[in-house]
Amino acid sequence: MSRHFEAVKVTDKVYWVGAIDWGIRDFHGYTTPRGSTYNAYLIMGDDVILIDTVREPFKEELLARVASVTDPKNVRYIISNHSEPDHSSGLPWVIDQVKPEKVFASKVGLKDLDGYYHMGGIDKVDNGSTMRLGGVDLTFIDTPMIHWPDSMMTYMPSQKLLFSQDGFGMHLASSERFADEIPQGVLYEENAKYFANILLPYKQLIVKLLDKIKDLGLEIETICPDHGPIWRKNLQVPINTYYKWCAQEPTNKAVITFASMWGSTEIMARAIEDGMVSAGANVIVLPMKSSDRSVVVTEVLEAGALLVGSPTLNNGVFPTMADTLTYMKGLKPRNLVGAAFGSFGWSGEAVKVLNDYLEQIKVEIVSEPLNLQFVPDAEGIEQCRRFGEAVAARLKEVVQNGA
């Protein structure tokens, strides 16, 4: 075993034994400037149970934390809630080290773990079933497509504790283990970013899951996710926030994001911003030369309008805009109004491509694309202002009507 790491007590029977990744800055497509954690949990019943493992490079940190509570070879059972490698790539090595009696996963989890690691001998648990392991009752809840087909959560009724897998998680490395120990602004920001970039496509399924947990009457006092801090106070805050984000009710906030080659599209963006602000909209401007796609999506999560701009390059859009809109299309934000704009020298195809993207994202198109040649003159700038005013006016109507 390498360096000494301490477990963190969550309840009288549960310990956090995960790993902190201070250095990760990109997580399959979005930036993680505050790093992340890979959470695993130890249940100290009559027998020892390990809930999830960690990313392979952090496997020794996991077992070192286990060793601070008990001999790792005392781990009798392992439960894999999710087969994605950030939770499971350390599993084969951990199994080899501790030699558990049994490893459990969902029906799809068995297939996925075998596909990743060519490992058999894993026992299936059924959705809604309760199993007694080591004197502890555990209930398994399948959560397919939140956010993988194999995903499940594990509920421990005696501790009123939900091991929520990727639900209620966030990419946030910190020395604090509990959400109530972290500044609320940081907590909200990283929670929103995780939801927008990971869970947003599954919003309808998430609402059904939240309703299902209510219907099951599960008493939950602690939520232990697989990334980020543990929730042990005011649990209605993250739950109600999820309901809000799933609803995606439009707000008076508009996001203008654009690329610019020689500054003309940027002049247009700022004039559109000015028109929107004068019409009463709250506007955030994100130039793609200094912004990241994941930041754009996070800002769109609580917005009501999306405006996109690009110069024409090689008869198409600027690469950073194509990248951002392709990414956004997969995340399926909804209930947005918007429009496309851009500048060109001699061909001018970019705005049509942008408009097509907005239609694919199901944005309500407020205005025909605004396409200006070369540098906007005074008349062009006035066109941009009126363009922004028109989108802001429609946004105001949508927000007031609640639709």
C-alpha positions in Angstrom: 0.0 0.0 0.0 1.3 3.4 -0.9 0.7 6.6 1.2 -1.6 6.7 4.2 -5.1 8.0 3.5 -7.9 8.3 6.1 -11.5 7.3 5.6 -14.1 9.8 6.6 -17.0 8.8 8.8 -20.4 9.5 7.2 -22.7 7.6 9.8 -22.0 5.2 12.5 -21.8 2.4 9.9 -20.7 4.1 6.7 -17.4 5.6 5.7 -16.2 7.5 2.6 -13.2 5.7 1.2 -12.9 7.3 -2.2 -10.2 9.3 -3.9 -9.6 13.0 -4.8 -8.4 13.9 -8.3 -7.1 17.4 -7.9 -5.6 17.5 -11.3 -8.3 16.5 -13.8 -9.3 19.4 -16.1 -11.4 17.6 -18.7 -14.0 15.0 -18.1 -15.2 13.5 -21.4 -16.0 16.8 -23.0 -16.4 19.4 -20.3 -13.9 21.3 -18.3 -13.4 20.5 -14.6 -11.4 23.5 -13.3 -12.0 22.4 -9.7 -11.0 18.7 -10.3 -13.2 15.8 -9.1 -13.6 13.0 -6.6 -14.3 9.3 -7.2 -16.4 8.3 -4.3 -16.6 4.8 -2.8 -18.2 3.9 0.5 -17.6 1.2 3.2 -20.4 -0.3 5.1 -19.3 -1.8 8.4 -22.0 -4.4 9.2 -21.5 -7.9 10.6 -19.6 -8.2 7.3 -17.8 -5.4 5.4 -19.4 -4.1 2.2 -17.8 -1.8 -0.4 -20.1 0.4 -2.5 -18.4 1.2 -5.8 -14.6 1.6 -6.5 -12.6 4.3 -8.2 -10.8 5.2 -11.3 -7.8 2.8 -11.8 -5.0 5.3 -11.1 -6.5 5.9 -7.6 -7.0 2.3 -6.7 -4.3 2.2 -4.0 -5.7 5.4 -2.4 -9.1 3.6 -2.1 -7.6 0.6 -0.3 -5.4 2.8 1.9 -8.6 4.5 3.1 -10.3 1.1 3.7 -7.2 0.0 5.6 -7.6 3.0 8.0 -10.9 1.4 9.1 -10.4 -2.4 8.6 -8.1 -4.9 6.9 -9.1 -4.7 3.2 -9.3 -8.4 3.1 -12.3 -8.2 5.4 -14.3 -6.8 2.5 -16.8 -9.6 1.9 -19.1 -8.0 -0.7 -18.7 -5.3 -3.4 -21.7 -3.5 -5.0 -21.1 -1.9 -8.4 -23.8 0.8 -9.0 -22.4 2.0 -12.3 -19.9 0.4 -14.8 -18.5 3.6 -16.2 -14.7 3.4 -15.9 -14.4 6.4 -13.5 -16.2 4.1 -11.0 -15.2 0.6 -12.1 -11.7 0.6 -13.7 -10.2 0.0 -10.3 -12.6 -2.9 -9.7 -10.6 -5.8 -11.2 -7.6 -4.9 -9.1 -9.6 -4.4 -5.9 -11.3 -7.8 -6.4 -7.8 -9.4 -6.9 -6.6 -7.7 -3.7 -9.5 -8.3 -1.3 -11.0 -11.5 -2.9 -14.6 -10.7 -1.9 -17.1 -13.5 -1.6 -19.5 -11.9 -4.0 -19.7 -8.9 -6.3 -23.2 -7.5 -7.3 -24.4 -5.3 -10.2 -27.6 -4.7 -12.1 -28.5 -6.9 -15.0 -27.1 -4.5 -17.5 -24.1 -3.9 -15.2 -23.1 -7.5 -15.5 -22.9 -7.2 -19.3 -21.1 -3.9 -19.2 -18.5 -5.0 -16.7 -17.8 -8.1 -18.7 -17.5 -6.0 -21.8 -15.0 -3.7 -20.2 -12.9 -6.1 -18.2 -13.9 -9.6 -19.5 -14.8 -10.6 -16.0 -17.6 -13.0 -15.0 -18.7 -14.3 -11.7 -20.7 -11.2 -10.8 -24.2 -11.7 -9.2 -27.2 -9.9 -10.6 -29.5 -7.9 -8.3 -33.1 -7.2 -9.4 -34.8 -3.8 -9.5 -36.7 -3.1 -6.3 -35.2 -6.1 -4.5 -33.9 -6.0 -1.0 -31.0 -8.2 0.1 -29.6 -8.7 3.6 -25.8 -8.7 3.5 -23.7 -8.8 6.7 -26.7 -8.0 8.9 -27.6 -5.0 6.7 -30.7 -4.6 4.4 -29.9 -3.0 1.1 -32.5 -2.1 -1.6 -31.6 -1.8 -5.2 -33.3 0.7 -7.5 -32.6 0.6 -11.3 -32.1 4.0 -12.8 -31.5 3.2 -16.5 -30.2 6.1 -18.6 -29.5 8.2 -15.5 -27.1 8.3 -17.1 -26.1 4.9 -18.4 -28.3 1.8 -19.1 -26.7 -0.1 -16.3 -27.1 2.6 -13.6 -28.6 1.8 -10.3 -28.8 3.3 -6.8 -28.6 1.5 -3.5 -30.7 2.4 -0.5 -29.7 1.5 3.1 -32.9 1.9 5.2 -31.3 1.5 8.6 -29.2 4.6 8.0 -31.8 6.4 5.8 -29.0 6.7 3.3 -29.1 6.6 -0.5 -26.0 5.7 -2.5 -27.1 7.8 -5.5 -24.4 6.9 -8.1 -24.0 9.8 -10.5 -27.3 11.4 -9.3 -26.8 14.6 -7.1 -23.0 14.5 -7.9 -20.6 17.1 -9.2 -17.0 17.4 -10.3 -15.5 19.1 -7.4 -12.3 18.2 -5.6 -12.1 19.5 -2.0 -10.8 18.5 1.4 -14.3 18.9 2.7 -16.5 15.8 2.3 -19.9 17.3 3.0 -22.0 19.8 1.0 -22.7 21.9 4.0 -19.0 22.6 4.5 -18.6 24.1 1.0 -19.4 27.7 0.0 -22.9 27.7 -1.4 -22.0 29.6 -4.5 -19.4 27.0 -5.5 -21.8 24.2 -4.7 -24.6 25.6 -6.8 -22.2 26.4 -9.7 -20.7 22.9 -9.9 -24.0 21.2 -9.3 -25.5 23.1 -12.2 -22.6 22.4 -14.4 -22.7 18.7 -13.7 -26.5 18.6 -14.4 -26.3 20.6 -17.6 -23.4 18.6 -19.0 -24.2 15.1 -17.9 -27.8 14.7 -16.8 -29.8 17.2 -18.9 -30.7 14.8 -21.7 -32.4 12.5 -19.1 -34.5 15.2 -17.4 -37.8 13.4 -18.0 -36.4 10.2 -16.6 -35.0 12.1 -13.6 -38.5 13.5 -12.8 -39.9 10.0 -12.9 -37.1 8.7 -10.6 -37.7 11.5 -8.1 -41.4 10.8 -8.1 -40.7 7.1 -7.7 -38.6 7.7 -4.6 -41.4 9.7 -3.2 -43.9 7.0 -4.0 -41.7 4.3 -2.4 -41.8 6.4 0.8 -38.0 6.1 1.2 -36.8 8.1 4.2 -33.6 9.7 3.1 -31.4 11.7 5.5 -28.1 11.3 3.6 -27.3 11.2 -0.1 -23.9 9.8 -1.1 -23.1 10.4 -4.7 -20.2 9.0 -6.7 -18.7 12.4 -7.4 -18.3 15.5 -5.2 -19.6 16.1 -1.7 -22.1 14.2 0.4 -25.5 15.7 1.2 -26.5 15.4 4.8 -28.5 18.6 5.5 -31.5 20.4 3.8 -31.9 17.6 1.2 -34.9 19.3 -0.2 -32.5 21.9 -1.7 -30.8 19.6 -4.2 -34.0 17.6 -4.8 -36.1 20.7 -5.6 -33.2 22.1 -7.7 -33.3 19.0 -9.8 -37.0 19.4 -10.3 -36.4 23.0 -11.4 -33.7 22.1 -13.8 -35.8 19.3 -15.3 -38.7 21.6 -15.9 -36.4 24.1 -17.8 -38.9 26.9 -17.3 -37.6 29.9 -19.3 -36.2 32.9 -17.5 -35.5 36.4 -18.7 -31.8 35.5 -19.2 -30.4 35.4 -22.7 -27.1 33.7 -23.7 -25.3 35.2 -26.8 -22.4 33.0 -27.9 -20.3 33.6 -31.0 -17.0 33.1 -32.8 -15.4 36.0 -34.7 -12.5 36.0 -37.1 -11.6 39.7 -37.6 -14.0 41.3 -35.2 -17.1 41.9 -37.3 -19.3 39.2 -35.7 -18.1 40.4 -32.3 -19.3 43.9 -33.1 -22.7 42.4 -34.1 -22.9 40.4 -30.9 -22.3 43.5 -28.7 -24.9 45.5 -30.6 -27.4 42.7 -30.2 -26.6 42.6 -26.5 -27.2 46.3 -26.3 -30.6 46.0 -28.0 -31.6 43.1 -25.7 -30.6 44.9 -22.5 -32.4 48.0 -23.6 -35.5 45.8 -24.0 -35.2 44.5 -20.5 -33.4 41.2 -21.0 -30.6 39.9 -18.7 -27.8 39.1 -21.1 -24.6 37.1 -20.8 -22.1 37.1 -23.7 -19.7 34.2 -24.3 -17.1 34.6 -27.0 -15.9 31.2 -28.0 -12.3 32.5 -28.3 -12.2 32.5 -24.5 -15.1 30.3 -23.5 -15.7 26.6 -23.2 -18.6 24.6 -24.6 -19.4 23.3 -21.1 -19.7 26.8 -19.7 -22.1 27.8 -22.6 -24.3 24.8 -21.8 -24.3 25.6 -18.1 -25.4 29.2 -18.7 -28.1 27.9 -21.1 -29.5 25.6 -18.3 -31.2 28.5 -16.6 -31.8 30.8 -19.7 -34.8 31.5 -21.9 -33.0 32.6 -25.0 -30.0 31.5 -27.1 -28.4 33.6 -29.8 -25.6 32.2 -31.9 -23.2 33.9 -34.2 -20.4 33.1 -36.6 -18.4 34.4 -39.5 -18.5 32.3 -42.7 -15.4 30.1 -43.0 -14.9 27.7 -45.9 -18.6 28.0 -46.7 -19.6 27.0 -43.2 -19.4 28.0 -39.5 -16.4 28.7 -37.4 -15.1 25.4 -35.9 -15.6 26.4 -32.2 -19.3 27.2 -33.0 -19.8 23.9 -34.8 -18.2 22.1 -31.8 -20.4 23.9 -29.2 -23.7 23.5 -31.1 -23.0 19.8 -31.8 -22.3 19.2 -28.2 -25.4 21.2 -27.1 -27.7 19.3 -29.6 -26.8 16.1 -27.8 -27.7 17.6 -24.4 -31.2 18.6 -25.6 -31.9 21.9 -23.8 -35.5 22.9 -24.2 -37.9 25.9 -23.9 -35.6 28.4 -25.6 -36.2 31.2 -28.1 -33.4 32.5 -30.2 -31.9 33.5 -33.5 -28.7 33.3 -35.6 -26.4 36.0 -36.8 -23.1 36.4 -38.6 -20.8 38.3 -40.9 -19.2 37.3 -44.2 -16.9 38.5 -46.9 -18.2 36.9 -50.1 -20.4 33.7 -49.6 -22.3 34.0 -46.3 -23.4 30.4 -45.6 -22.7 30.4 -41.9 -26.0 31.8 -40.6 -28.1 29.1 -42.4 -26.0 26.4 -40.8 -26.4 28.1 -37.4 -30.1 28.4 -38.0 -30.3 24.7 -38.8 -28.5 23.9 -35.5 -31.0 26.0 -33.6 -33.9 24.1 -35.3 -32.4 20.8 -34.4 -32.0 21.9 -30.8 -35.7 22.9 -31.0 -35.1 26.6 -30.3 -38.1 28.7 -31.3 -36.7 30.9 -34.1 -37.8 34.5 -33.4 -36.2 36.2 -36.4 -34.7 35.4 -39.8 -30.9 35.1 -39.5 -29.1 38.4 -39.6 -26.2 38.3 -42.1 -24.0 41.3 -42.6 -21.2 41.7 -45.1 -17.8 42.9 -43.9 -17.7 45.4 -41.0 -21.1 46.6 -39.8 -21.7 50.3 -40.5 -24.0 52.5 -38.5 -27.1 51.1 -40.3 -25.9 47.5 -39.7 -25.3 48.2 -36.0 -28.9 49.5 -35.8 -30.1 46.4 -37.5 -28.3 44.4 -34.8 -30.0 46.4 -32.0 -33.4 45.9 -33.5 -32.6 42.2 -33.9 -31.8 41.9 -30.2 -34.9 43.9 -29.2 -37.1 41.5 -31.2 -35.7 38.5 -29.5 -35.9 40.2 -26.1 -39.6 41.1 -26.7 -40.5 37.5 -27.6 -38.5 36.3 -24.5 -40.5 38.6 -22.3 -43.8 37.2 -23.7 -42.7 33.6 -23.2 -41.6 34.3 -19.6 -44.8 36.2 -18.8 -47.0 33.4 -20.3 -44.9 30.7 -18.6 -44.5 28.8 -21.9 
